[in-house]
Amino acid sequence: MPDFIKHLRSFNRKERFYLLQAALGEDTFSLAPGFRERLENELGLTVPRDAFVAMDYHLDWIALALYLSVTPDPPDRIPKAGSLAEVNKSQMDIDLLVAFNAGATTHIVLIE
């Protein structure tokens, strides 16, 4: 699912994410090397440095990103990333989301 992470990125619009990113003076939001190493040990996978990382990520955003990734021509009634009010029907979220591609496999790690 090469477009899955692209869609995850498009829905990532939490103010806290951008505030923390700006406060840390970083252009990206990435895992610290030690945390990435612990995650790799738990998963038995190599987690790339450029893995997509988001916080407080809504579960309905994940569902919609999956849907858009497997639907070549989604109907017009599917909300676009710019209209998140239409997407956020639930406030259920995951504390930390990590997503990355490894070969032909896309991994998504949800940490609560």
Salt bridges, closest charged atoms under 4 A:
GLU40 OE2 - ARG36 NH1 3.87
ASP56 OD2 - ARG16 NH1 2.49
